[in-house]
Amino acid sequence: MKTEIQRSAIAVLACFAIFSVPNHANANVVGSSAQNFNPTTNGLDFVTVQSSETLKPGIFNVGLFLNYAVNSLPYYENAAGSRTNFTDRLTSLDVNAGMGLMRNWDFGISIPQVLSQQVDDGSGTRGEFAANGVTEVRLNTKYRFFGDDAGGAAVILSTGFNMIQDNPFAGRGAGPTTNFELAVDTTVRRFALGANVGYRLRSKGEKIAGSIADPLGSQWIASAAASYHFPGLSTKLITEVFGGLPAETSNAYGDRSLTSFEWLLGLKHDVTTQLAVHAGGGTELIQGQASPDWRVYAGLNYSFGPIENDSRPARQSPTEQQPVSYLETVPTTSGSTGVAERLRTRSILFEFDSDKMIGRYDEVLRELAGNLRTGFKKLTIEGHTDSVGPDIYNLNLSNKRALAIRRRLIDVFNISADKVRAEGRGEAQPIADNGNYQGRQANRRVEFEIER
């Protein structure tokens, strides 16, 4: 499994290397802080704000985000920018990839680039890019040290490497920019809330001769987000506020403050269980560095994996081999009268839009049949789905799949038909967030309720 994950990781990163082929962006005045809109590389929960949740081991996410910002470039005289007077327009693209490394630990890479710009030459001295291209390469990693997918806390380390030549906001000979952040979040039914706080350490270089701007200093950074999930529409409404404050004194020139905050409002729609699309817009709350009067964005996240979806442990040497278990014990509730045991599996797979089982389903059912040989009064098979698609469709499909499992237990494993019943629960009883890929994957499951 590790070899397959490594091969897939290399393939994903190789694709991203292709996007870095365009020329590095050249700078007149604009530096690496020209982009405050930085979508997350794991594609979980929000847009730019991190939750504590990480990608599961072997799960990958690929993202593309296009954003169009109006009046985000600095002006140093005759500042004419306003919310109705457009003096500059900047179109940028973020290419992202993320992958789960281990439990509670993931990694990501982002390659932002300028696609086009339009600047009003009659507005005086202003900052602009001398050429389009890649502006930065950012690496990040996140580790969740507390909580679960419903909420918790994580630490995030990210490092950005400036790719803009003659960048006055970074300075000559500048080193990387490193962010240290703490992310906390919680989920209350369909609401999700998150917040990030941290410190941006800039390894600034020497001022470039003849430049108006000085290299930017380090910053305190903060952000907050909230979302509401509409399962019937497979859509999340997301709002965010993000920005930064200077942690050290720097010379501020022109019409831009060293403090900047933006507000976003957008939608995330799950087209399929793997593909989600984003769209929204925002505006500056404070006219700071790279904060636009208006911003609109659109993007997508495509997630896949894990490479082997059978929940089995890693291969062991012959002397270490242990029986493989495909069934997870679930605590029973006090209201489950007569229920001695509840088991859960996500290792019984089906063809798309079908009740035809595929994969290692007989291995799972053989383990279940062995459990039942100690004696039981009744077995209830429950089929569960995620929330993508109409309620009634999911209910009917889950019922068909539960019946298919029942038939297999009776026909192949000789379980008494009188003792087995099947029920489809559809999307009514989720155990994880239906608003992201791996949450939906967890919700597509089968549970077995055993009465002794």
Backbone torsions as a table, in degrees:
resi	resn	phi	psi	omega
1	MET	NA	-42.6	-178.7
2	LYS	-60.6	-40.1	-179.5
3	THR	-62.2	-43.0	179.9
4	GLU	-63.8	-41.0	178.6
5	ILE	-63.3	-42.0	-179.9
6	GLN	-63.3	-42.3	179.0
7	ARG	-62.5	-43.5	179.1
8	SER	-64.2	-40.0	179.1
9	ALA	-62.1	-43.4	179.2
10	ILE	-62.6	-40.6	179.7
11	ALA	-63.6	-44.0	179.2
12	VAL	-62.7	-46.6	-178.5
13	LEU	-67.1	-32.3	176.9
14	ALA	-64.7	-39.3	176.5
15	CYS	-61.2	-38.0	-178.4
16	PHE	-72.1	-28.7	177.5
17	ALA	-63.2	-31.8	178.8
18	ILE	-60.9	-37.5	-178.0
19	PHE	-71.4	-16.6	-179.8
20	SER	-90.4	1.1	-179.3
21	VAL	-65.9	-34.9	-179.0
22	PRO	-55.4	156.0	-178.7
23	ASN	-56.5	147.8	173.0
24	HIS	-62.8	146.4	177.0
25	ALA	-71.1	140.2	173.7
26	ASN	-98.9	149.1	-174.8
27	ALA	-115.5	143.7	166.6
28	ASN	-96.0	-65.6	175.7
29	VAL	-124.0	-30.2	-174.3
30	VAL	-67.6	137.3	-180.0
31	GLY	-115.3	-163.9	-175.7
32	SER	-69.1	-10.2	176.0
33	SER	-89.0	16.8	179.7
34	ALA	-72.4	-8.8	-177.7
35	GLN	-128.1	110.7	175.3
36	ASN	-94.5	-14.8	-178.2
37	PHE	-89.8	103.9	-174.6
38	ASN	-127.0	91.0	-178.7
39	PRO	-60.9	147.3	179.5
40	THR	-68.2	148.8	-178.0
41	THR	-83.9	-16.7	-179.7
42	ASN	-91.3	-12.8	176.2
43	GLY	69.7	18.5	-177.0
44	LEU	-96.2	136.5	163.7
45	ASP	71.4	-67.9	-172.8
46	PHE	-117.9	-158.9	-179.2
47	VAL	-103.8	-65.9	179.4
48	THR	-109.4	-17.8	-177.8
49	VAL	-87.8	135.2	-179.8
50	GLN	-84.8	138.6	165.8
51	SER	-94.3	178.5	177.4
52	SER	-79.8	-12.9	-176.0
53	GLU	-70.0	141.2	177.5
54	THR	-117.0	160.7	173.4
55	LEU	-65.7	139.7	177.9
56	LYS	-68.5	156.6	179.5
57	PRO	-54.8	129.2	177.4
58	GLY	83.2	1.0	176.7
59	ILE	-96.7	137.0	-176.9
60	PHE	-118.4	149.5	173.4
61	ASN	-133.7	134.7	175.1
62	VAL	-120.9	131.3	-177.3
63	GLY	-130.4	146.3	173.0
64	LEU	-132.3	123.6	-180.0
65	PHE	-130.0	125.2	176.9
66	LEU	-107.2	131.4	176.5
67	ASN	-137.1	147.0	-175.1
68	TYR	-123.2	114.5	-175.2
69	ALA	-114.3	137.2	-179.6
70	VAL	-112.4	131.2	178.7
71	ASN	58.2	56.0	178.2
72	SER	-111.0	-11.0	-177.4
73	LEU	-88.3	150.4	-177.3
74	PRO	-76.4	146.2	174.9
75	TYR	-124.8	144.0	-171.7
76	TYR	-116.0	-7.2	173.1
77	GLU	-161.1	154.1	180.0
78	ASN	51.1	42.0	-177.5
79	ALA	-57.1	116.7	-175.4
80	ALA	-112.4	0.5	-176.3
81	GLY	-67.2	140.4	174.1
82	SER	-157.5	176.2	-176.8
83	ARG	-70.7	-14.1	179.0
84	THR	-117.7	-8.2	179.1
85	ASN	-112.6	101.2	-173.9
86	PHE	-85.3	111.0	179.7
87	THR	-100.5	-18.5	174.4
88	ASP	-152.8	152.3	179.0
89	ARG	-137.5	130.5	-176.1
90	LEU	-128.5	124.1	177.7
91	THR	-109.8	123.6	-175.8
92	SER	-128.7	158.4	179.1
93	LEU	-131.1	132.1	172.9
94	ASP	-110.2	125.2	176.4
95	VAL	-109.5	119.9	-172.0
96	ASN	-125.0	152.2	170.9
97	ALA	-146.1	140.7	177.3
98	GLY	-140.0	152.2	177.9
99	MET	-149.1	146.1	176.2
100	GLY	-82.1	127.0	-178.8
101	LEU	-93.9	-53.4	179.8
102	MET	-143.4	176.4	177.7
103	ARG	-58.8	125.5	178.9
104	ASN	69.8	19.2	-179.0
105	TRP	-142.9	125.9	175.2
106	ASP	-135.4	174.7	-174.5
107	PHE	-142.7	149.0	179.0
108	GLY	-150.5	161.3	176.3
109	ILE	-136.5	140.5	179.7
110	SER	-133.2	137.6	179.3
111	ILE	-126.6	92.1	176.6
112	PRO	-80.1	148.2	-179.9
113	GLN	-151.9	148.6	176.2
114	VAL	-87.5	125.2	178.0
115	LEU	-93.1	-40.7	-179.5
116	SER	-160.7	158.9	175.0
117	GLN	-147.3	149.1	175.0
118	GLN	-130.9	125.8	-176.5
119	VAL	-128.4	135.7	177.2
120	ASP	-77.9	107.9	-175.9
121	ASP	-70.6	-11.3	-178.0
122	GLY	-91.8	10.9	-173.2
123	SER	-101.7	8.1	177.6
124	GLY	98.8	-165.7	-179.9
125	THR	-67.0	128.8	-176.5
126	ARG	-147.8	164.2	177.0
127	GLY	-95.2	144.2	176.3
128	GLU	-160.9	165.6	174.4
129	PHE	-82.3	137.4	176.6
130	ALA	-77.5	-20.4	178.3
131	ALA	-156.4	155.9	176.0
132	ASN	-80.5	163.4	176.4
133	GLY	145.3	-170.2	-178.6
134	VAL	-70.1	130.2	-178.9
135	THR	-100.1	-24.4	-174.3
136	GLU	-164.6	155.5	167.8
137	VAL	-122.7	121.6	-176.2
138	ARG	-117.1	132.7	174.5
139	LEU	-113.2	142.8	178.9
140	ASN	-145.1	153.7	174.0
141	THR	-143.4	146.2	-176.8
142	LYS	-133.4	138.2	176.7
143	TYR	-129.7	123.1	177.7
144	ARG	-90.4	118.5	-176.7
145	PHE	-103.5	-4.8	-179.7
146	PHE	-152.8	141.5	172.3
147	GLY	97.6	-166.8	179.6
148	ASP	-142.9	-164.9	-175.4
149	ASP	-68.3	-11.7	176.8
150	ALA	-86.2	-9.5	180.0
151	GLY	154.4	160.2	-179.9
152	GLY	163.8	-154.6	-178.0
153	ALA	-140.4	144.8	-178.7
154	ALA	-145.3	156.0	173.3
155	VAL	-108.6	143.2	-176.6
156	ILE	-128.4	132.4	174.3
157	LEU	-121.2	125.2	178.2
158	SER	-135.2	145.0	-178.8
159	THR	-131.7	128.7	179.1
160	GLY	-112.2	132.4	-179.9
161	PHE	-108.0	115.5	-177.8
162	ASN	-64.0	129.3	179.3
163	MET	-114.1	8.9	-179.1
164	ILE	-91.6	122.3	178.2
165	GLN	-73.8	142.3	180.0
166	ASP	53.8	50.8	-177.0
167	ASN	-86.1	105.9	-176.8
168	PRO	-69.0	-26.6	179.5
169	PHE	-76.8	-16.4	175.2
170	ALA	-100.1	-37.1	-178.9
171	GLY	92.3	160.8	-179.9
172	ARG	-72.7	131.7	179.3
173	GLY	76.6	19.9	-178.0
174	ALA	-68.7	149.5	175.4
175	GLY	-95.5	-170.5	-178.6
176	PRO	-71.3	161.6	173.0
177	THR	-102.4	128.0	-175.3
178	THR	-120.0	130.7	177.7
179	ASN	-107.4	131.5	172.3
180	PHE	-114.0	119.5	-173.4
181	GLU	-135.2	153.2	171.1
182	LEU	-115.5	129.1	178.5
183	ALA	-116.1	131.3	175.0
184	VAL	-129.1	149.1	179.1
185	ASP	-158.1	164.5	175.7
186	THR	-151.6	158.1	178.3
187	THR	-124.7	129.5	176.8
188	VAL	-124.5	99.4	-174.0
189	ARG	55.6	-114.5	-177.3
190	ARG	-93.1	-2.0	178.3
191	PHE	-92.8	141.0	171.8
192	ALA	-127.3	136.2	179.8
193	LEU	-126.8	139.6	179.6
194	GLY	-146.1	154.9	178.0
195	ALA	-148.6	144.3	176.7
196	ASN	-127.5	138.0	171.6
197	VAL	-135.7	147.7	-178.8
198	GLY	-176.1	-170.2	-177.0
199	TYR	-132.2	131.3	178.0
200	ARG	-104.2	110.0	-178.5
201	LEU	-95.1	114.9	179.8
202	ARG	-101.5	127.7	174.4
203	SER	-93.1	75.8	-172.8
204	LYS	-74.6	151.8	179.0
205	GLY	-100.5	-165.0	179.8
206	GLU	-78.0	148.8	178.4
207	LYS	-61.5	136.0	179.4
208	ILE	-78.1	128.4	-176.7
209	ALA	-56.7	133.1	178.6
210	GLY	84.9	-3.6	-179.4
211	SER	-83.6	140.3	175.2
212	ILE	-71.7	-40.7	-174.1
213	ALA	-82.2	147.9	171.4
214	ASP	-96.1	154.5	173.6
215	PRO	-58.9	137.8	-179.1
216	LEU	-73.4	145.9	177.3
217	GLY	-91.3	-175.3	-178.9
218	SER	-68.9	162.5	-174.9
219	GLN	-138.2	154.9	161.6
220	TRP	-91.4	135.4	-177.5
221	ILE	-124.6	147.2	-177.7
222	ALA	-153.9	152.0	177.6
223	SER	-159.3	160.0	178.2
224	ALA	-148.3	151.5	-178.0
225	ALA	-148.1	154.9	173.8
226	ALA	-143.3	145.8	177.6
227	SER	-141.6	156.5	174.4
228	TYR	-132.0	129.1	-176.4
229	HIS	-98.6	129.3	174.4
230	PHE	-105.4	92.0	-174.3
231	PRO	-58.1	-38.7	-178.5
232	GLY	-64.1	-24.0	179.5
233	LEU	-103.8	-2.8	-175.3
234	SER	52.1	43.2	-171.9
235	THR	-138.0	143.3	172.8
236	LYS	-114.8	137.3	169.4
237	LEU	-96.3	124.6	-173.2
238	ILE	-125.6	134.7	172.3
239	THR	-129.6	143.4	-176.1
240	GLU	-143.1	151.8	168.3
241	VAL	-130.6	131.1	-179.5
242	PHE	-146.5	152.5	-180.0
243	GLY	175.8	-167.5	-177.5
244	GLY	-155.1	158.4	178.0
245	LEU	-128.0	145.3	-179.2
246	PRO	-65.9	136.4	176.6
247	ALA	-99.2	-7.6	177.7
248	GLU	-148.2	158.0	-175.4
249	THR	-72.5	131.9	174.3
250	SER	-138.6	155.4	177.0
251	ASN	-76.6	122.3	178.1
252	ALA	-98.6	122.4	179.4
253	TYR	-113.1	152.9	173.0
254	GLY	74.6	-153.5	-170.6
255	ASP	-95.6	9.8	-174.9
256	ARG	-110.7	129.7	175.8
257	SER	-79.3	155.6	174.4
258	LEU	-78.4	-10.3	172.8
259	THR	-98.7	132.1	-178.8
260	SER	-141.0	139.4	174.2
261	PHE	-143.7	139.9	178.2
262	GLU	-125.9	157.8	175.5
263	TRP	-123.9	134.8	177.9
264	LEU	-123.5	150.3	171.9
265	LEU	-140.8	126.2	-177.4
266	GLY	-157.0	178.1	179.7
267	LEU	-122.2	143.9	170.7
268	LYS	-120.9	120.5	-177.4
269	HIS	-117.6	128.7	178.8
270	ASP	-87.3	103.7	-179.2
271	VAL	-70.1	-45.0	173.7
272	THR	-133.7	-177.7	177.9
273	THR	-65.5	-19.7	-177.2
274	GLN	-107.9	-27.4	-173.6
275	LEU	-107.9	125.1	175.8
276	ALA	-123.1	141.0	177.6
277	VAL	-116.9	146.2	-180.0
278	HIS	-119.7	150.6	171.8
279	ALA	-158.6	143.1	179.7
280	GLY	176.1	-170.4	-179.4
281	GLY	-155.6	175.0	-179.2
282	GLY	-167.1	-178.8	-178.2
283	THR	-152.5	160.9	177.0
284	GLU	-72.6	144.0	169.0
285	LEU	-98.1	-29.6	173.0
286	ILE	-134.3	136.5	-177.9
287	GLN	-79.5	81.6	-179.1
288	GLY	-107.2	-174.0	-179.5
289	GLN	-56.5	123.7	175.5
290	ALA	66.6	12.1	176.5
291	SER	-86.5	118.9	-176.5
292	PRO	-84.9	156.2	169.7
293	ASP	-62.6	-40.5	178.1
294	TRP	-141.4	146.2	174.1
295	ARG	-140.3	136.7	169.7
296	VAL	-124.5	147.0	-177.8
297	TYR	-143.5	156.8	173.7
298	ALA	-146.3	145.4	-178.3
299	GLY	-162.5	175.6	176.4
300	LEU	-145.8	152.0	171.7
301	ASN	-127.5	131.2	175.8
302	TYR	-120.7	121.7	-176.8
303	SER	-116.4	149.4	178.7
304	PHE	-155.3	165.4	-179.3
305	GLY	104.8	-176.3	-2.0
306	PRO	-69.4	170.7	-174.9
307	ILE	-61.7	-43.7	174.0
308	GLU	-118.3	118.6	-175.1
309	ASN	-105.2	57.8	-179.8
310	ASP	-124.4	5.0	175.3
311	SER	59.2	24.4	-178.7
312	ARG	-89.9	152.1	176.8
313	PRO	-69.4	163.5	178.2
314	ALA	-61.9	153.2	-179.9
315	ARG	-59.5	141.2	-178.7
316	GLN	-119.0	161.2	176.0
317	SER	-68.9	159.5	-177.7
318	PRO	-55.3	-32.5	-178.8
319	THR	-77.8	-13.4	-176.5
320	GLU	-109.5	-1.1	-172.4
321	GLN	-61.5	134.6	177.1
322	GLN	-122.5	154.2	177.2
323	PRO	-57.6	134.6	179.0
324	VAL	-80.7	132.8	178.1
325	SER	-117.0	127.9	177.6
326	TYR	-100.5	-4.7	-174.2
327	LEU	-111.5	133.7	179.5
328	GLU	-107.7	131.9	178.1
329	THR	-78.8	130.8	-179.8
330	VAL	-111.7	130.6	178.4
331	PRO	-58.3	136.4	177.9
332	THR	-86.7	149.5	-179.4
333	THR	-86.8	161.7	-178.9
334	SER	-64.1	-23.0	-178.9
335	GLY	-84.0	-5.0	-178.0
336	SER	-84.0	75.9	-176.7
337	THR	-62.4	127.6	177.0
338	GLY	81.2	-9.0	-179.0
339	VAL	-80.3	118.8	-179.5
340	ALA	-90.9	-27.6	-173.2
341	GLU	-156.3	142.7	173.4
342	ARG	-128.2	128.2	-178.8
343	LEU	-119.8	150.7	-177.9
344	ARG	-133.5	142.8	174.2
345	THR	-143.6	146.6	171.2
346	ARG	-119.1	17.7	-176.8
347	SER	-98.8	-0.9	172.3
348	ILE	-94.3	110.7	-175.5
349	LEU	-106.8	155.7	-179.4
350	PHE	-130.2	154.2	171.3
351	GLU	-65.1	154.4	-178.4
352	PHE	-58.4	132.5	176.5
353	ASP	54.7	39.8	-175.0
354	SER	-150.0	159.9	173.1
355	ASP	-101.5	13.6	178.1
356	LYS	-81.2	119.4	-178.2
357	MET	-77.5	146.3	177.6
358	ILE	-135.3	164.3	176.0
359	GLY	84.5	-142.6	-171.8
360	ARG	-97.3	37.5	-174.7
361	TYR	-61.9	-36.1	-179.5
362	ASP	-66.6	-32.1	177.1
363	GLU	-65.5	-38.1	177.6
364	VAL	-66.6	-47.3	-177.1
365	LEU	-69.1	-30.7	175.7
366	ARG	-64.7	-40.5	177.2
367	GLU	-65.0	-41.4	178.5
368	LEU	-63.5	-43.8	-179.5
369	ALA	-61.5	-38.2	177.2
370	GLY	-62.5	-37.7	177.4
371	ASN	-64.8	-36.7	-175.1
372	LEU	-76.6	-17.3	-177.0
373	ARG	-67.8	-16.3	176.3
374	THR	-75.1	-5.2	177.9
375	GLY	107.9	135.6	178.2
376	PHE	-157.4	156.6	178.2
377	LYS	-93.3	-42.0	-176.9
378	LYS	-153.0	142.7	174.8
379	LEU	-121.9	125.5	175.1
380	THR	-110.7	125.9	178.5
381	ILE	-100.7	120.7	-179.2
382	GLU	-111.0	125.1	174.5
383	GLY	-99.0	133.5	-178.5
384	HIS	-127.4	146.9	179.3
385	THR	-126.0	173.9	169.6
386	ASP	-86.2	-172.1	-172.4
387	SER	-97.7	2.0	-180.0
388	VAL	-74.6	123.9	-178.9
389	GLY	106.3	166.2	-179.4
390	PRO	-63.3	148.1	-179.3
391	ASP	-56.2	-49.2	-174.8
392	ILE	-66.3	-35.9	177.3
393	TYR	-63.3	-47.3	-179.7
394	ASN	-63.2	-38.2	179.5
395	LEU	-63.9	-46.6	-179.2
396	ASN	-65.5	-41.9	-179.2
397	LEU	-65.1	-42.4	179.8
398	SER	-64.9	-33.8	178.4
399	ASN	-68.2	-43.2	178.3
400	LYS	-61.5	-40.6	-178.4
401	ARG	-70.5	-38.1	175.9
402	ALA	-63.1	-39.3	178.0
403	LEU	-66.1	-36.0	178.4
404	ALA	-63.7	-40.0	177.3
405	ILE	-66.0	-41.5	178.5
406	ARG	-58.9	-46.6	-179.7
407	ARG	-60.2	-40.4	-178.6
408	ARG	-66.2	-41.0	178.5
409	LEU	-63.4	-37.9	-178.7
410	ILE	-74.8	-47.2	-172.9
411	ASP	-75.9	-37.0	-172.9
412	VAL	-101.7	-37.5	-173.6
413	PHE	-107.7	8.3	171.3
414	ASN	57.0	37.4	174.2
415	ILE	-82.4	134.7	-176.8
416	SER	-59.4	126.0	-178.2
417	ALA	-62.7	-30.5	-178.2
418	ASP	-67.6	-20.1	-176.0
419	LYS	-100.3	-0.9	-173.4
420	VAL	-121.1	130.2	173.2
421	ARG	-131.5	155.9	-177.3
422	ALA	-121.8	140.5	179.1
423	GLU	-137.1	135.8	172.7
424	GLY	-97.7	125.4	179.6
425	ARG	-104.2	-7.2	179.3
426	GLY	58.6	-134.8	-177.1
427	GLU	-100.5	10.8	-168.9
428	ALA	-72.9	-20.8	-174.1
429	GLN	-128.0	67.4	180.0
430	PRO	-69.1	150.2	174.8
431	ILE	-114.1	-1.7	-179.7
432	ALA	-148.5	176.6	-176.2
433	ASP	-73.4	115.7	176.2
434	ASN	-73.0	-2.3	-177.4
435	GLY	-86.7	1.3	173.6
436	ASN	-143.5	166.7	-171.4
437	TYR	-59.0	-50.8	-173.9
438	GLN	-73.1	-25.3	172.9
439	GLY	-68.0	-42.5	177.3
440	ARG	-64.2	-37.4	178.3
441	GLN	-61.7	-40.2	178.4
442	ALA	-66.9	-33.3	-177.9
443	ASN	-74.8	-22.8	176.8
444	ARG	-81.5	95.1	-169.6
445	ARG	-148.9	170.5	173.2
446	VAL	-125.6	135.0	176.1
447	GLU	-121.3	144.6	-178.9
448	PHE	-119.3	122.1	178.7
449	GLU	-106.0	120.0	-173.6
450	ILE	-111.7	127.6	172.8
451	GLU	-107.5	126.4	-177.8
452	ARG	-95.2	NA	NA
